[in-house]
Amino acid sequence: MTQPRQALRISIIYSIPLLLWFCAQLQFIDWNGLSLSRFFNQTLSALVLLQVFSLTLLFTGQTQERMRDDLFAIGFVMLFPLPFLAIIWLSGSASYSALFIAVVIVGSAGGIAFLLQFCGRLIAPRSHLIQIGVSTTHILLAVVIWNFRDLWQGLLEK
Amino acid sequence: MPMVRLSWLILLLCLFLPAAGNSAIDMEITAGLGGQAVAGRATEIKVRLFASSSTSAELQVRDANGYLTVPVTLAGQTVKHLWLPVTPEALSPLQVRLLLGSGEVIEKELIFEHGDTLLSLISRSVPVGHAHASHPQTTDVRPVIVPAESLPHSLQAYAGVHAIVTDVESLSSLTIEQSQAFANYLGGCNILLLANASAAVLKRVRSLSGCAGRYIQSYQTLAQVSNLLRELDARLPPKPPSAQNMLALHLPAFQDSMVTSLGLYLAGYIALMALLAWQMQKTNYLLIVPVIAAGAGILAWTGGGSTHLISWAETQSNDSHLRVSSLLLLGGDRRGENSLVHDAAVSISPVNGLFSGKSGHYRSRHLEQRSRRELSVHTAMLAPAAYQLTSVGRGTPAFTLQLEQGAPELVYHAESATNQARLLWQGYTYRVPPLAKDESWHPHETERQLAQSAEEKLLQRHLEFESPALLLPFGPEPRGVAAADIQGQGWLVIRHNPAETP
């Protein structure tokens, strides 16, 4: 299976439970006060995390793909949740800066993932050691984003 | 010769143009109701304008509700007075700006004395009024002494008024605007104490009032005023439901429709992507699909949204006045600019905190014909702008509701039968069968049911156990707002009139 198809598959798989959670929350949360605003901010944070984890899953253990396929895969991961982001924007709950920060976080993670793949392929395309190193760095990246989630989630709520 | 004429023309233009452009304008603003304001409720201001020559300008008022703009045309060497309803903010002064055609701006600020307690307006012409001001103030009412000319000029400005103490002479000196606002105040079953009013005057004023004029009394001495106010206050009819309660009547339907449409949109998109990914050999082209789907969603849910009016009218048996409280929801199903034209006489105030979302400022402006007003607001999806409207309607209900030996009796007076009325009594509801004209009906124990619908439950909460009330479907009110494109729902409550109990 090619990297873009794999990216598409991962995005579809995570978006189904996300959709169920989204609809259930929208149906059952209190529509008064700040709960709607908080809910849409939570959705935005969840999307960022899911996209970063998708990138980690996508690039962990992969060294044989072409650069072009890697770029398309990152494109799929970044663009797939656009309809969710459109709804968040329509709800007016997230500011333009929050949406921009969310895109920057995922874009940076995608850029770093691509650079790691590129460097690994450049240094030693068939080395198992390099492959393990690159995969470990991808996982570390996801752990860092998870660990500092309070920091960037705070920025998203501004 | 032409050169001489041209020179004269230029000279004349030089003399007259600056004079036309520099019309000297003076603006003075005064706080109405003695400068007192009740937190979150409307009061009014008086704007005095004087221009040395004819000019037109725009008056902008910035208050807690947003911006109100009023086009003003001033004749030369004349004074113009405007009374405008405003809702001042507790912590910042009210800002009034006059924008002239020449670009000049005159800006004034006004500070109100805020409080949480309602106002009792006492006419300055009432001798006892001066004494009442020195009377110890109760914690729930503030006495304010005002001249008759300062009594409110619009129904909105009565929002913070609990009672009026005045005399017949003051009432006879009211302007047409003041009289209309005062009539609406009386129609809403509010308190009026008239000094030394004769029985004939009382009868006449009571005939114009809601709740059969039970809250209009005459008094002779100061000692009576405080006691009368307290007595009448205890007997006031139940307050209409709050905006939050009225929202609960509409929210489930709105919520269901939005959740369904958003769910279908997202599920359809995911299903389409899955199908295309499964069918297509080269998936790279699919990168465009999320962009198209997001664009379609934005297109579909951007623009002016729908308008809903949820009305709740209350009256008493044999009373021709309806106290109407409505909740107006602008937008919410889309993101964009919403606007609505309504009668300037409709008392309308924004309700904050019902929905989240970063809605824009409320803006309203008087249209060229001053009787209409345009309201516009930017709303986000799922976050409509909510407004509370209060008005007094006219119309004799089709039913009379009496208590016969402790049990309610309904008599139907209209020609065409209705089969949607429900009677609420002693914790149960009864379906009223279609009745012929002048036919009466009594509830039977076998027909009783528990309250099911949201409106029945709402009425049940505001109904004394022994007291019966009739609940009927009702057209959207006030009519000054209701238009063809407004989706409305409403209920009329006919309560038992305690004065009619044998």
Contacts between the chains, C-beta under 8 A, distances in Angstrom:
chain1	res1	chain2	res2	distance
A	2	B	283	7.3
A	4	B	283	5.0
A	4	B	284	5.9
A	5	B	277	6.7
A	5	B	283	5.1
A	8	B	273	6.9
A	8	B	277	4.8
A	8	B	283	5.8
A	8	B	286	6.7
A	9	B	277	7.1
A	11	B	273	7.7
A	12	B	270	6.2
A	12	B	273	6.0
A	12	B	274	5.2
A	12	B	277	7.0
A	15	B	266	7.9
A	15	B	270	5.2
A	16	B	270	6.5
A	19	B	263	7.2
A	19	B	266	5.1
A	19	B	267	6.1
A	19	B	270	6.4
A	22	B	262	7.9
A	22	B	263	7.9
A	22	B	266	7.0
A	23	B	259	6.0
A	23	B	262	7.4
A	23	B	263	4.4
A	23	B	266	8.0
A	26	B	255	7.8
A	26	B	258	7.5
A	26	B	259	4.9
A	26	B	262	6.9
A	26	B	263	8.0
A	27	B	255	7.0
A	27	B	259	5.1
A	31	B	251	6.2
A	31	B	255	6.2
A	31	B	355	7.1
A	31	B	382	7.5
A	32	B	244	7.3
A	32	B	247	7.8
A	32	B	353	7.6
A	32	B	354	6.0
A	32	B	355	7.2
A	33	B	353	6.6
A	33	B	356	6.7
A	34	B	356	5.1
A	35	B	356	7.1
A	36	B	355	6.9
A	36	B	356	4.5
A	36	B	357	6.7
A	36	B	382	5.8
A	36	B	383	6.9
A	37	B	356	3.8
A	37	B	357	6.6
A	38	B	356	7.9
A	72	B	283	7.8
A	72	B	284	5.3
A	72	B	287	6.9
A	75	B	287	5.3
A	76	B	283	7.8
A	76	B	286	7.6
A	76	B	287	6.6
A	79	B	287	6.0
A	79	B	290	4.4
A	79	B	291	6.6
A	80	B	273	7.3
A	80	B	290	5.5
A	81	B	290	7.6
A	82	B	290	4.2
A	82	B	291	6.3
A	82	B	293	6.9
A	82	B	294	3.8
A	83	B	265	7.0
A	83	B	266	6.0
A	83	B	269	5.1
A	83	B	290	6.6
A	83	B	293	4.8
A	83	B	294	5.0
A	83	B	297	5.5
A	84	B	266	7.0
A	85	B	294	6.9
A	86	B	294	4.1
A	86	B	295	7.9
A	86	B	297	4.5
A	86	B	298	5.2
A	87	B	262	6.2
A	87	B	265	8.0
A	87	B	266	7.6
A	87	B	297	6.7
A	87	B	381	7.5
A	89	B	298	7.5
A	89	B	335	7.9
A	90	B	297	7.3
A	90	B	298	6.8
A	90	B	301	5.0
A	90	B	302	7.2
A	90	B	334	7.7
A	90	B	335	4.6
A	90	B	380	6.8
A	90	B	381	4.1
A	91	B	335	7.8
A	91	B	357	6.1
A	91	B	380	5.6
A	91	B	381	5.1
A	91	B	382	5.2
A	91	B	383	6.9
A	92	B	335	6.4
A	92	B	357	4.2
A	92	B	358	4.7
A	92	B	359	7.1
A	92	B	379	7.8
A	92	B	380	2.6
A	92	B	381	7.1
A	92	B	383	5.9
A	93	B	356	6.5
A	93	B	357	6.0
A	93	B	358	7.4
A	93	B	380	7.4
A	95	B	358	7.4
